[in-house]
Amino acid sequence: FSTDKLRVRRIFCEDKNSFIQDCDDDGETAAGGRMLHIMEILDVRNVMVIVSRWYGGIHLGPDRFKHINNCTRNILDTCGYLEPKDNSASKGKKTKSKKSK
């Protein structure tokens, strides 16, 4: 049995107009880099995410990355680091208006 603690941080330095970012896979090859990629795509700033993965004997194969990425995205969303979704049906689409008689 093993436990991996995957750590990613992404901090914006206003004075340098750049990011300090880093990731640690803790033995789960490329997982930290994938988490960091999600944070870059979502333009998340000033946050650290830690995902702990416990291996109990069942090999998940490549699906483990999907679960790790989902955990990363879900915690960012839950903690309010993602932009609110605009659920309006008319976003970017033309809608028909009803004609009055």
N, C-alpha and C positions, 0 to 999 in steps of 0.2 A: 504494500500500500504506500502511496505517496501523496503529498499535497504540494501543489504548485501555487505560488502567490505571484500573479502577474501584475506588474505595476507600470503605470503610464502617467506622465505628468506633462502638462502643456501650459506654460506661463508666458503671458505677454509682457514684454518690457517696453513701456511707453517711451522712455528716454532714448532707447535705441531703435524703436519701431520694429522690433523683431521678437521672435519667440525663443524661449529656452524650453526645449522639449527632450524627453528621454523616455526609454522604456526598458523594462527588465523582464525577460521571459521566464526566469527561474526554472530552466530546463524544458520548458514547453516551446520548442523551436518555432520562431516566427510569430508566436501569438501576441507578444507585446507590440511588435511592429504593425500587426493588423489592427490592434486596438488604437494605436497612435494614428494610423491612417483614417480610421473612423472619426477620431477627434479633429483631424485636419479637415476632412470633408465637411464636417458639421460646423467648422470654425469655432470650436469650443476654446474658451480662454480661461486661464487661472483656475485650473482644476487638476486634481490627481484622482485616478481611478485605480482601485485594486480589486482584481477578481481572483478569488481563491478557488482552485479546482482540486477536488479530492478524487483520486483514482482508487476505485474499489475492486479492480480486477476485470471490469468489462471494457474492452477496447471499443472506443467510439469512432476511431479512424478520423477522417477529415471532418466529420460532423462536429467534433469537439470545437473547431474554430467557429462554426455557426453559433454554438451555444455561448462561447466566450464573447463573440461580437454582439450577440443579442443582450447579454448581461451588461456589457459596456453601454450600449445604446439605451437600454431600459433605465439604468441608474442615472444617466445624464438627463433623460426625460423626466424621471421621477423627481429629481432634485432641481428641476427648472433651468437647466443649461441649454435646452433646445428652444428654438423659436416656436411660439404657438402655431398650431396648424390652422389654416383658413379653410373651414369646411363649407364655405358657400358654394352652392351648385353652379352659380353663374360665373365663377372665376375663370376668366379667359374664354368663356363661351358666350355666344349670342343666345338670348332667350326670346321666345316669341311672346309678344304682348297680346292680351285679349282685346279684341275690337269691341267698342261699345256700339250698341244698337240705337 
